[in-house]
């Protein structure tokens, strides 16, 4: 299943994303079937040539998505 910010947080169901058992902060796209996670590393950086895009990275591996527990 494909998880994005639009189909999780906006409907009130925030989730945690894990790649190979390690939590990934700043994830904005996760595909559990293909094993791909795209995220913004912290602190955020601007791409140099474009100056209007934020630097992002892609991780590959066993992707799991779990709902966050509410306090």
MDAnalysis code that builds the backbone (N, CA, C; Angstrom):
import MDAnalysis as mda
import numpy as np

u = mda.Universe.empty(213, n_residues=71, atom_resindex=np.repeat(np.arange(71), 3), trajectory=True)
u.add_TopologyAttr("name", ["N", "CA", "C"] * 71)
u.add_TopologyAttr("resid", np.arange(1, 72))
u.add_TopologyAttr("resname", ["UNK", "UNK", "UNK", "UNK", "UNK", "UNK", "UNK", "UNK", "UNK", "UNK", "UNK", "UNK", "UNK", "UNK", "UNK", "UNK", "UNK", "UNK", "UNK", "UNK", "UNK", "UNK", "UNK", "UNK", "UNK", "UNK", "UNK", "UNK", "UNK", "UNK", "UNK", "UNK", "UNK", "UNK", "UNK", "UNK", "UNK", "UNK", "UNK", "UNK", "UNK", "UNK", "UNK", "UNK", "UNK", "UNK", "UNK", "UNK", "UNK", "UNK", "UNK", "UNK", "UNK", "UNK", "UNK", "UNK", "UNK", "UNK", "UNK", "UNK", "UNK", "UNK", "UNK", "UNK", "UNK", "UNK", "UNK", "UNK", "UNK", "UNK", "UNK"])
u.atoms.positions = np.array([
    [0.840, -1.176, 0.000],
    [0.000, 0.000, 0.000],
    [0.887, 1.242, 0.000],
    [0.404, 2.271, -0.626],
    [1.134, 3.528, -0.688],
    [0.578, 4.471, 0.371],
    [1.468, 4.991, 1.219],
    [1.104, 5.946, 2.252],
    [1.726, 7.290, 1.902],
    [0.921, 8.359, 1.977],
    [1.415, 9.714, 1.771],
    [0.888, 10.590, 2.895],
    [1.368, 11.795, 2.964],
    [0.873, 12.729, 3.968],
    [-0.618, 12.962, 3.769],
    [-1.054, 13.041, 2.532],
    [-2.461, 13.323, 2.239],
    [-3.398, 12.222, 2.727],
    [-2.984, 10.972, 2.641],
    [-3.918, 9.909, 3.026],
    [-3.679, 9.375, 4.435],
    [-2.874, 10.044, 5.253],
    [-2.700, 9.608, 6.639],
    [-2.978, 10.750, 7.614],
    [-2.157, 11.757, 7.628],
    [-2.297, 12.841, 8.600],
    [-3.562, 13.662, 8.356],
    [-3.873, 13.956, 7.126],
    [-5.009, 14.809, 6.822],
    [-6.344, 14.186, 7.250],
    [-6.415, 12.858, 7.306],
    [-7.661, 12.217, 7.741],
    [-7.609, 11.827, 9.215],
    [-6.583, 12.285, 9.921],
    [-6.504, 12.060, 11.355],
    [-5.896, 10.736, 11.759],
    [-5.107, 10.120, 10.885],
    [-4.475, 8.845, 11.203],
    [-2.964, 8.939, 10.977],
    [-2.234, 9.659, 11.850],
    [-0.779, 9.743, 11.677],
    [-0.124, 8.385, 11.884],
    [0.983, 8.152, 11.190],
    [1.652, 6.849, 11.247],
    [3.156, 7.023, 11.472],
    [3.797, 5.944, 11.899],
    [5.253, 5.869, 11.998],
    [5.734, 4.980, 10.865],
    [6.852, 5.352, 10.253],
    [7.398, 4.592, 9.124],
    [8.728, 3.983, 9.545],
    [8.913, 2.702, 9.229],
    [10.141, 1.984, 9.555],
    [10.722, 1.363, 8.289],
    [12.049, 1.432, 8.144],
    [12.754, 0.761, 7.061],
    [13.769, -0.169, 7.719],
    [13.643, -1.453, 7.464],
    [14.499, -2.477, 8.071],
    [14.532, -2.352, 9.591],
    [13.404, -1.983, 10.188],
    [13.296, -1.882, 11.635],
    [13.735, -0.559, 12.230],
    [14.236, 0.366, 11.437],
    [14.676, 1.669, 11.916],
    [13.632, 2.727, 11.558],
    [13.241, 3.531, 12.559],
    [12.231, 4.551, 12.318],
    [12.808, 5.671, 11.460],
    [11.987, 6.140, 10.521],
    [12.385, 7.219, 9.610],
    [11.523, 8.437, 9.921],
    [12.160, 9.507, 10.383],
    [11.445, 10.758, 10.648],
    [11.422, 11.592, 9.375],
    [10.345, 12.323, 9.170],
    [10.239, 13.195, 8.002],
    [9.803, 12.495, 6.738],
    [9.253, 11.288, 6.851],
    [8.816, 10.552, 5.657],
    [7.547, 11.190, 5.092],
    [7.510, 11.365, 3.779],
    [6.322, 11.909, 3.142],
    [5.731, 10.945, 2.115],
    [6.420, 9.824, 1.832],
    [5.925, 8.819, 0.892],
    [6.489, 7.470, 1.293],
    [5.631, 6.477, 1.401],
    [6.080, 5.126, 1.728],
    [5.267, 4.124, 0.918],
    [5.953, 3.225, 0.227],
    [5.312, 2.160, -0.545],
    [5.763, 0.839, 0.049],
    [4.861, 0.169, 0.764],
    [5.222, -1.067, 1.454],
    [5.440, -2.228, 0.496],
    [4.776, -2.232, -0.639],
    [4.927, -3.334, -1.590],
    [6.269, -3.278, -2.315],
    [6.679, -2.087, -2.738],
    [7.945, -1.934, -3.464],
    [9.127, -1.721, -2.533],
    [8.878, -1.382, -1.248],
    [9.950, -1.181, -0.285],
    [10.689, 0.132, -0.464],
    [9.949, 1.208, -0.712],
    [10.558, 2.515, -0.948],
    [9.981, 3.542, 0.032],
    [10.878, 4.352, 0.613],
    [10.474, 5.464, 1.472],
    [11.214, 6.708, 1.023],
    [10.474, 7.802, 0.832],
    [11.084, 9.091, 0.524],
    [10.883, 9.984, 1.738],
    [11.945, 10.707, 2.131],
    [11.858, 11.525, 3.334],
    [12.746, 12.756, 3.218],
    [12.464, 13.718, 4.101],
    [13.270, 14.930, 4.207],
    [14.185, 14.778, 5.418],
    [15.524, 14.704, 5.222],
    [16.429, 14.608, 6.359],
    [16.419, 15.911, 7.166],
    [16.763, 15.796, 8.431],
    [16.818, 16.958, 9.318],
    [18.255, 17.358, 9.566],
    [18.631, 18.598, 9.585],
    [17.822, 19.777, 9.313],
    [17.553, 19.912, 7.819],
    [16.426, 20.543, 7.458],
    [16.087, 20.682, 6.032],
    [17.108, 21.530, 5.288],
    [17.358, 21.155, 4.033],
    [18.301, 21.890, 3.182],
    [17.641, 22.191, 1.851],
    [18.116, 23.231, 1.202],
    [17.626, 23.613, -0.120],
    [18.599, 23.065, -1.158],
    [18.060, 22.515, -2.270],
    [18.919, 22.064, -3.364],
    [19.607, 23.273, -3.978],
    [20.895, 23.164, -4.221],
    [21.675, 24.311, -4.679],
    [21.300, 24.832, -6.061],
    [21.263, 24.008, -7.102],
    [20.993, 24.592, -8.430],
    [19.576, 25.166, -8.560],
    [18.573, 24.501, -7.981],
    [17.197, 24.939, -8.189],
    [16.795, 26.079, -7.270],
    [17.213, 26.027, -6.013],
    [16.895, 27.038, -5.003],
    [15.411, 27.102, -4.628],
    [14.582, 26.264, -5.200],
    [13.176, 26.267, -4.814],
    [12.689, 24.868, -4.436],
    [13.610, 23.912, -4.318],
    [13.276, 22.556, -3.915],
    [13.992, 22.202, -2.620],
    [13.353, 21.361, -1.829],
    [13.965, 20.879, -0.593],
    [14.662, 19.558, -0.891],
    [15.865, 19.381, -0.326],
    [16.646, 18.164, -0.497],
    [15.901, 16.998, 0.131],
    [15.779, 15.886, -0.589],
    [15.115, 14.692, -0.071],
    [15.967, 13.464, -0.391],
    [15.680, 12.378, 0.323],
    [16.406, 11.124, 0.106],
    [15.418, 9.986, -0.045],
    [15.893, 8.895, -0.637],
    [15.086, 7.695, -0.817],
    [15.792, 6.528, -0.151],
    [15.034, 5.766, 0.634],
    [15.556, 4.556, 1.263],
    [14.813, 3.359, 0.698],
    [15.522, 2.236, 0.612],
    [14.919, 0.995, 0.131],
    [15.170, -0.107, 1.149],
    [14.195, -0.996, 1.277],
    [14.315, -2.105, 2.214],
    [12.927, -2.601, 2.588],
    [12.855, -3.282, 3.731],
    [11.567, -3.779, 4.223],
    [10.860, -2.630, 4.935],
    [9.779, -2.163, 4.346],
    [9.053, -1.000, 4.862],
    [7.820, -1.460, 5.623],
    [7.684, -0.954, 6.854],
    [6.486, -1.199, 7.646],
    [5.941, 0.143, 8.110],
    [4.622, 0.224, 8.188],
    [3.939, 1.436, 8.623],
    [3.007, 1.063, 9.745],
    [3.144, 1.767, 10.891],
    [2.321, 1.496, 12.065],
    [1.604, 2.769, 12.493],
    [0.354, 2.651, 12.944],
    [-0.341, 3.849, 13.422],
    [0.274, 4.346, 14.720],
    [0.274, 5.667, 14.901],
    [0.787, 6.261, 16.130],
    [-0.253, 6.114, 17.227],
    [0.228, 5.883, 18.450],
    [-0.692, 5.789, 19.590],
    [-0.978, 7.192, 20.084],
    [-2.217, 7.428, 20.392],
    [-2.620, 8.742, 20.896],
    [-2.494, 8.762, 22.407],
    [-2.017, 9.864, 22.926],
    [-1.819, 9.981, 24.383],
    [-3.074, 10.388, 25.095],
])
